Amino acid sequence: DDKSKLDELSDKIDLIISENNQEHRKTRVDKNGVGAGLALATQFISALVVGISIGIFLDKIFGTSYIFLIIFLFFGVFAGFLNCYRFEKKYNSDNKIVKKDFEDKSG
């Protein structure tokens, strides 16, 4: 009788722990999503700033009117998209559980 009560109590504890872990994972996913968005924005903007800065610097050195700015602006945009693509690829490979959870909820 005591053994069955102990087993029942153990099952209840396991259930509560698993529910808490699921809630914690949902909270962690939301925080990671915000962090990922901020990281992507920072990477993209920093690539643009670097490209524009190099372009302005070269225009001043060579005395040209915005030709290097335009060229390096495009390089900055390309670098920003490339950084975002690489980050997204790594982020999705690191968070396969999160991706699976979202697929289960939508399907």
Salt bridges, closest charged atoms under 4 A:
GLU8 OE2 - LYS12 NZ 3.71
GLU23 OE2 - LYS26 NZ 3.84
ASP94 OD2 - LYS90 NZ 2.90
ASP101 OD2 - ARG25 NH1 2.78
ASP104 OD2 - LYS100 NZ 3.46
